[in-house]
Amino acid sequence: MLKRNFVSSAILLLFAVRLYASDSAALTLIHAGLTAQGGEAKLRALRSVQWEANGYRNELEQSERPEGPYIVQMNELTEIHDLAAHRYLNRQVSSLYPVARFTNSVVVANYVAMRLVSSQGAAAPPQQTAQPGTPQQVQSAQERMALSPERLLLTALDAPDLHVAPDTTLQSISQNVVLFTFDGAPVTIYLNPYTHLPTAVDYSGPLAHSNFWNYLGDVTMRTSFSFWWLAKGGIHLPLQWNVEENGLPDSMFVISELKIDEPLDESELTIPDEVRKRYSPDSKSADLEARPLGIPGQPAKELKPGVVSYRVFGTRLLSAKTMALSFWKRQSLRAIP
């Protein structure tokens, strides 16, 4: 009996030693990365990061087949991370040639989200409305800031389950790998062994399920960072982000103007009381099966028996009997005969 207890204790001790060694190796890698980015103290002291960027999104859900070619949506992006006050702004001016040009904004402040939506079709004047956002947008904003380059390694460092994984090859070179859990979902960071900067991060939590990806079940979002820039105060941040979802090229953007700890426009980060009062922290995610086709407020019209018209971004889609969204296999609107 004594011998059995001794063996069990020895196994537990060996496991603890290995776990400690794994955690120690992960901490070493993260500290090296923080040093390469300018230092832990400088990154923790950041009060705000904001940028202007240009890029595109591949409309995988609208394109004819998953492997491409894709319908491309060109984007002009503004993003503000108010790290001191935990506020967030994301504004996209999108052009889907030759169909429409529209603007979508999300503001998060004090755990409340607001959406600003404006659109302009070929024949319609621009319209803008402020609407309460959703708890999912609040969570996505928090995750976006926590997993952005200025906070990514700090988030990893603060994770209680941070540990190292075997090196793997990414972008044709061996990468150091660390893993941890964030918002109940796995995070994997790939670190360049020469520069110690993050090459990419994989995440499978709520942020990965934004927009159309919300309806696909398990999704892993990989964000690759490149074009590293020595910014204000000796802080290294990447100017180019490339995003893949489940291995498919989703979007990319390149930052044209980067601001660190500069004055913020309070009007862009303020949610009016009228919108704040209508915000519901208990609202649920949208049910795809219950969502009608077309634009909200412009319901389908039956032009004649068996022919239904849906308006989408200023264009009209006609359907025999009805229309269905085949989101994944064919990713296109098609008629049901």
Buried (B, 14 or more C-beta within 10 A) or exposed (E): EEEEEEEEEEEEEEEEEEEEEBBEBBBEBBBBBBEBBBBBEBBEEBEBBBBBBBBBBBBBBBBEEBEEEBBBBBBBBBBBBBBEEBBBBBBBBBBBEEBBBBBBBBBBBEEBBBBBBBBBBEEEEEEEEBEBBBBBBBBBBBBBBBBBBBBBBBBBBEBEEBBBBEBEEBEEEEBBBBBBEBBEBBBBBBBBBEBBBBBBBBBBBBBBBBEBBBBBEEBBBBBBBBEBEEBBEEBBBBBBBBBBBBEBBBBBBBBEEBBBBEEBEEEBBEBEEEBBEEBEEEEEEEEEEEEEBBBEEEEBEEEEEEEBBBBBBBEEBEBEEEBEBEBBEEBBBEEEE
